[in-house]
Amino acid sequence: MHKHTLKRLSAKTLFTLILSSLFSLPASAQAQEESYTLRLHHFFPPSAPVHQQYFIPWKEAVEKESEGRLKVELFPSMQLGGTPPSLYDQAKDGQADIIWTVLGYNPGRFPKAEVFDLPFLPTSGAATSQAAHEYAMQHMQDELAGVHPIAVHTHSPGALHTKDTPIESLDDVKDLKIRGPSRLVNKYLAQLGAQPIGMPVAQALEALSRGVLDGTVIPFEAITAMGLADITTEHTTFSGDRALYTTMMIVAMNQAKYDALPDDLQAVIDAHSGIQEAYKIGQIMDQADLKQIHRIQSGEQPGTIHQLDDEETQRWKAIGQNVVDEWIDEANEAGLDGQQLYDDANQWVMKYTRN
């Protein structure tokens, strides 16, 4: 009797274990196949080249390579609410999963990033973006704590665009109300003799239309995207391979959201992160610049491009060097090695410009 009971118990136990394992398999498989939605938020309009040529293909690639387990929802034009300066905190706090923004919209928060706002540092968007990404990975891990960088980059070469006044010399910019994107760009504009007004580029059209601004500094590629083609018709560029300015931008993911992904889905995000992504964004902006310049030169869009000669460009560069020197001193006073940061940024720009 005892032996039969043991046999019955053993058989019952075995049956229970088998049944349990059968029911547990679908749950395990289901866990492995869990899907995740990533909301990507930025301030540029959906017509912007980077949205069309970078973020849409990025979304499609991530979704395809994750076999549909990652779904990316795109929200341009601040569709999830807030303002462009709030985007970084939206990623850090988890209000959005991924954002794209300008770090300079938060003055004083990213002091090491400011080096890329300095006058006449950048060359092309592609080269300077790679330099910015390498610089950020080497020097800015502390400032970027709380987000997972997908790409740190800069926009394409910044130029000066005005509504009514042709800028053909340094004297022409005096007292003009010019929109700038960041603390250092505004500081430089002030030293040029302009009246700088800091605001995100998305607000520039209304400000120009109302006469609050006489002009703005932006890359050529943003003119059409931001609706400025018919209002800023005087455009100023400079001789040589260095542009007036740029600013550091970031595509960043909420760190906790990234950490919560299974390893294989993290690998998908990782495959579409890094310096090659910075290059892609910079290159898209460069190509969009060339198209915009062609529209103006061909008469397709109204406007005149004034390229300053070497002598005049040197006048602007001399004032820019004052801003560089002052920034290095400020960085040193804040406990940073300002000269080293500037030298590294400059050397990486030269490195990727030559490649």
C-alpha positions in Angstrom: 0.0 0.0 0.0 2.8 2.4 0.9 4.6 1.6 -2.3 1.5 2.1 -4.4 0.9 5.4 -2.7 4.4 6.5 -3.5 4.0 5.5 -7.1 0.7 7.3 -7.4 2.2 10.4 -5.7 5.3 10.2 -7.9 3.2 9.9 -11.1 0.9 12.7 -9.9 4.0 14.9 -9.1 5.5 14.1 -12.5 2.2 15.0 -14.3 2.0 18.3 -12.3 5.6 19.2 -13.2 5.0 18.4 -16.9 1.7 20.4 -16.9 3.3 23.3 -15.2 6.2 23.4 -17.6 3.8 23.3 -20.6 1.9 26.3 -19.2 5.0 28.2 -18.3 6.5 28.0 -21.8 4.1 30.4 -23.4 4.6 32.9 -20.6 8.4 32.7 -21.0 8.1 33.1 -24.8 5.7 36.0 -24.3 8.1 37.8 -22.0 10.9 37.4 -24.6 8.6 38.8 -27.3 7.4 41.8 -25.2 7.2 45.0 -27.3 8.2 48.5 -26.4 7.0 51.9 -27.7 9.5 54.8 -27.9 8.1 58.3 -28.3 10.6 60.6 -30.0 9.9 64.3 -29.5 11.6 67.3 -31.1 11.0 71.0 -32.1 11.6 71.0 -35.8 8.7 70.8 -38.2 8.0 67.5 -40.0 9.2 69.0 -43.3 12.7 69.5 -41.9 15.4 67.5 -43.7 16.6 65.8 -40.6 13.1 64.7 -39.7 12.4 63.4 -43.2 15.8 61.9 -44.1 17.1 60.8 -40.7 14.4 60.3 -38.1 11.9 58.5 -40.4 14.6 56.1 -41.7 15.9 55.7 -38.1 12.5 54.7 -36.9 12.0 52.3 -39.8 15.4 50.6 -39.3 14.9 50.2 -35.5 11.4 48.7 -36.0 12.6 46.3 -38.7 15.7 45.1 -37.0 13.7 44.5 -33.7 11.2 42.5 -35.7 8.5 44.9 -34.6 9.2 44.6 -30.9 10.4 48.2 -30.8 7.9 50.8 -32.1 9.0 54.4 -32.6 6.4 57.1 -32.6 7.6 60.5 -34.0 6.4 63.8 -32.6 7.9 66.8 -34.3 6.9 70.5 -33.7 6.7 70.0 -29.9 3.5 67.9 -30.3 3.9 66.4 -26.9 3.9 69.9 -25.3 6.5 72.0 -23.6 9.1 74.3 -25.2 12.4 73.5 -26.9 14.4 74.3 -23.8 12.3 71.7 -21.9 13.1 68.8 -24.2 16.3 67.6 -22.4 14.4 67.3 -19.1 11.6 65.5 -20.9 14.1 62.8 -21.8 15.8 62.8 -18.4 12.5 62.7 -16.5 10.8 60.2 -18.8 8.1 62.4 -20.2 9.5 61.5 -23.6 11.6 58.4 -24.4 13.8 60.1 -27.0 14.4 63.8 -27.8 16.3 66.0 -30.2 17.3 69.4 -29.0 20.0 72.1 -28.7 22.0 71.9 -25.5 22.6 75.7 -25.6 18.9 76.3 -25.0 19.7 75.6 -21.3 22.3 78.3 -20.5 25.0 77.3 -18.0 23.8 73.7 -17.7 26.3 72.2 -20.2 29.4 74.3 -19.8 31.6 71.9 -21.7 29.2 71.9 -24.6 29.7 75.6 -25.1 33.0 75.2 -26.7 31.2 74.3 -30.0 29.3 77.6 -29.8 32.6 79.5 -30.2 33.0 81.7 -33.3 34.8 80.2 -36.3 35.3 76.7 -34.8 33.2 74.7 -37.2 33.8 73.5 -40.7 31.2 71.3 -42.4 28.2 69.8 -40.5 29.4 66.3 -41.1 33.0 66.9 -39.8 32.0 69.1 -36.9 29.3 66.6 -35.8 31.8 63.8 -35.6 34.1 66.0 -33.6 31.2 67.0 -31.3 30.3 63.3 -30.7 33.9 62.3 -29.9 34.3 65.3 -27.7 31.1 64.6 -25.8 32.0 60.9 -25.2 35.4 62.0 -23.9 34.5 65.0 -21.8 30.8 65.2 -21.1 29.7 62.0 -19.5 29.1 63.8 -16.2 27.0 66.5 -17.9 24.9 64.0 -19.8 24.2 61.7 -16.8 20.5 60.6 -16.8 20.2 60.2 -20.5 21.6 57.7 -23.0 23.1 59.6 -25.9 22.2 58.3 -29.3 24.1 61.0 -31.2 25.7 64.2 -30.2 26.2 66.5 -33.2 26.2 70.1 -34.4 24.1 71.7 -37.2 25.7 72.7 -40.5 27.7 75.9 -40.8 25.8 78.8 -39.3 25.4 82.0 -41.3 23.8 85.4 -40.8 20.4 86.1 -42.4 18.7 89.5 -42.2 15.4 90.9 -43.3 16.2 94.2 -45.0 19.8 95.1 -44.3 22.6 93.6 -46.5 25.6 92.7 -44.2 28.7 93.4 -46.3 31.0 94.6 -43.5 31.2 94.5 -39.7 29.8 98.1 -39.6 26.5 96.9 -41.2 25.6 94.7 -38.2 25.7 97.5 -35.6 22.5 97.9 -33.6 20.6 95.2 -35.5 18.4 93.0 -33.4 19.7 89.5 -34.1 18.3 86.2 -32.8 20.9 83.9 -31.3 20.5 80.3 -30.1 22.9 80.3 -27.1 24.7 82.3 -24.5 28.0 82.4 -26.3 26.6 83.2 -29.7 24.6 86.0 -28.2 27.8 87.2 -26.4 29.6 87.3 -29.8 26.7 89.1 -31.5 26.9 91.8 -28.7 30.6 92.2 -29.3 30.0 92.6 -33.0 27.8 95.6 -32.1 24.4 93.9 -32.7 21.6 93.6 -30.1 21.3 89.9 -29.4 18.0 88.4 -28.6 18.0 84.8 -27.4 15.2 82.5 -28.5 14.7 79.1 -30.0 14.6 79.1 -33.8 11.0 78.0 -33.9 10.0 81.5 -32.6 12.1 83.4 -35.1 9.4 83.7 -37.9 6.9 85.5 -35.7 9.6 87.7 -34.2 10.9 88.7 -37.6 7.4 89.3 -38.9 6.5 91.6 -36.0 9.8 93.6 -36.3 11.1 92.2 -33.0 14.1 90.9 -34.9 16.1 92.3 -37.8 17.7 89.0 -38.5 18.8 85.6 -37.2 21.8 83.3 -37.2 20.9 79.8 -38.5 22.2 77.3 -41.0 20.9 77.7 -44.6 19.0 74.4 -44.3 16.6 75.8 -41.7 15.5 78.7 -43.8 12.7 76.9 -45.7 11.9 74.5 -42.8 11.3 77.4 -40.5 9.3 79.5 -43.0 12.0 82.2 -43.3 12.7 82.0 -47.1 10.6 85.0 -48.0 11.4 87.2 -45.1 15.2 86.8 -44.5 16.5 87.6 -48.0 20.0 88.9 -47.2 22.5 86.2 -46.4 26.1 86.6 -45.2 28.8 84.0 -45.3 32.6 84.1 -44.8 35.7 83.2 -46.6 37.8 80.2 -45.7 36.7 76.8 -44.4 35.5 78.0 -40.9 31.9 79.0 -40.4 30.6 81.8 -38.3 29.3 79.5 -35.6 27.4 76.3 -34.8 25.9 74.8 -31.7 25.9 71.4 -30.1 22.7 69.3 -30.4 21.8 65.9 -29.0 19.5 62.9 -29.7 19.1 61.4 -26.3 17.1 58.6 -24.8 15.8 58.3 -21.3 18.4 56.2 -19.4 15.8 54.2 -17.4 13.9 53.3 -20.6 17.1 52.1 -22.3 18.1 50.1 -19.2 14.7 48.4 -19.1 15.1 47.0 -22.6 16.2 43.4 -23.0 19.8 43.0 -24.2 18.9 42.2 -27.8 16.8 45.4 -28.1 19.5 47.5 -26.5 21.7 46.1 -29.2 19.3 47.4 -31.8 19.5 50.8 -30.3 23.2 50.6 -30.0 23.6 49.7 -33.7 21.8 53.0 -34.5 23.8 55.1 -32.0 27.2 56.6 -32.1 29.5 58.7 -34.2 28.2 57.3 -37.5 24.7 58.7 -36.6 26.3 62.1 -35.8 27.9 62.0 -39.2 24.6 61.1 -41.0 22.8 64.0 -39.4 25.6 66.5 -40.2 25.7 65.3 -43.8 22.0 65.6 -44.2 22.2 69.2 -43.0 25.2 69.9 -45.3 23.3 68.6 -48.3 20.2 70.6 -47.4 22.4 73.7 -47.1 23.6 73.3 -50.6 20.1 72.8 -52.0 19.0 76.0 -50.2 21.9 78.0 -51.4 21.2 76.8 -55.0 17.6 77.9 -54.7 18.7 81.4 -53.8 21.5 81.6 -56.4 19.2 80.3 -59.1 16.4 82.8 -58.3 14.0 80.0 -57.2 13.8 81.8 -53.9 14.3 85.5 -53.3 17.6 86.7 -51.8 21.2 87.6 -52.2 24.2 85.8 -50.7 27.1 88.1 -49.6 30.4 86.3 -49.0 32.8 88.5 -47.1 36.4 88.5 -48.4 39.4 87.4 -46.4 40.2 90.9 -45.0 36.7 91.5 -43.8 36.4 88.0 -42.5 39.5 88.5 -40.4 37.8 91.5 -38.7 35.0 89.2 -37.6 37.5 86.5 -36.5 39.5 88.9 -34.4 36.4 89.7 -32.3 35.6 86.0 -32.2 39.0 85.3 -30.7 38.1 87.7 -27.8 35.1 85.5 -27.1 37.2 82.4 -27.2 39.8 83.8 -24.8 37.0 85.0 -22.4 35.4 81.5 -22.5 38.6 79.8 -21.7 39.1 82.1 -18.7 35.5 81.4 -17.5 36.0 77.7 -17.9 39.2 77.8 -15.9 37.5 79.8 -13.1 34.8 77.1 -13.0 37.4 74.4 -12.4 37.6 73.2 -16.0 40.7 73.2 -18.3 39.3 75.6 -20.8 42.3 75.6 -23.1 42.4 71.8 -23.2 38.7 71.6 -24.0 39.1 74.2 -26.8 42.2 72.5 -28.2 40.5 69.1 -28.2 37.4 70.4 -29.9 39.5 72.2 -32.5 41.8 69.3 -33.2 38.8 66.9 -33.6 37.2 69.3 -36.0 40.4 69.4 -38.1 40.8 65.6 -37.9 37.3 64.9 -39.3 37.6 67.8 -41.8 40.7 66.2 -43.3 39.2 62.7 -43.4 
